[in-house]
């Protein structure tokens, strides 16, 4: 973690765009973290949720090579 890191950014760096959906869960895992302000202080211990399981029904962009 580096100076000026927010919980949103930490989750984004760990999980990509799907990490933003885990913000509420991360705050639940870290009681008192929101009281420290928007920036996570250096040296603070933060527990992040497990990576969400892949959704097999999520739509994926299709690329056609032949037309």
C-alpha positions as CSV (number, residue, x, y, z in Angstrom):
1,X,0.0,0.0,0.0
2,X,1.2,3.5,-0.7
3,X,0.5,7.0,0.7
4,X,-2.8,8.4,-0.5
5,X,-4.4,5.0,-1.1
6,X,-8.2,4.8,-0.7
7,X,-10.2,1.6,-0.1
8,X,-11.8,1.9,-3.5
9,X,-8.4,2.1,-5.2
10,X,-7.0,-0.8,-3.2
11,X,-10.0,-3.0,-4.2
12,X,-9.7,-1.9,-7.9
13,X,-6.0,-2.8,-7.9
14,X,-6.7,-6.2,-6.3
15,X,-9.7,-7.2,-8.4
16,X,-10.2,-4.8,-11.3
17,X,-13.6,-3.3,-12.0
18,X,-15.4,-6.1,-10.0
19,X,-13.6,-4.9,-6.8
20,X,-15.8,-1.8,-6.5
21,X,-18.8,-4.0,-5.8
22,X,-16.9,-5.3,-2.7
23,X,-16.5,-1.9,-1.0
24,X,-19.4,-2.5,1.5
25,X,-18.1,-6.0,2.4
26,X,-14.6,-4.6,2.9
27,X,-15.9,-1.9,5.3
28,X,-17.7,-4.7,7.2
29,X,-14.5,-6.6,7.5
30,X,-12.6,-3.6,8.8
31,X,-14.7,-1.9,11.5
32,X,-13.4,1.6,12.3
33,X,-11.6,2.0,8.9
34,X,-14.1,4.6,7.7
35,X,-13.5,6.6,10.9
36,X,-9.8,7.1,9.8
37,X,-10.9,9.2,6.8
38,X,-10.9,8.7,3.0
39,X,-7.2,7.9,2.8
40,X,-5.9,4.8,4.5
41,X,-3.1,5.8,6.8
42,X,0.3,4.2,6.2
43,X,0.8,1.2,8.5
44,X,-3.0,0.5,8.8
45,X,-3.9,-3.2,8.5
46,X,-6.7,-3.7,5.9
47,X,-8.5,-7.0,5.3
48,X,-10.0,-7.3,1.8
49,X,-12.7,-9.8,0.9
50,X,-12.0,-12.9,-1.1
51,X,-12.1,-12.6,-4.9
52,X,-15.7,-13.1,-6.1
53,X,-16.4,-16.3,-8.1
54,X,-16.5,-15.9,-11.8
55,X,-20.1,-15.6,-13.2
56,X,-20.4,-18.2,-16.0
57,X,-23.4,-16.4,-17.4
58,X,-21.8,-13.0,-17.7
59,X,-22.0,-11.7,-21.3
60,X,-18.7,-11.6,-23.1
61,X,-17.8,-9.5,-26.2
62,X,-17.5,-11.7,-29.3
63,X,-14.9,-11.0,-31.9
64,X,-15.3,-12.4,-35.3
65,X,-12.2,-13.1,-37.3
66,X,-14.1,-13.8,-40.6
67,X,-16.6,-11.1,-41.0
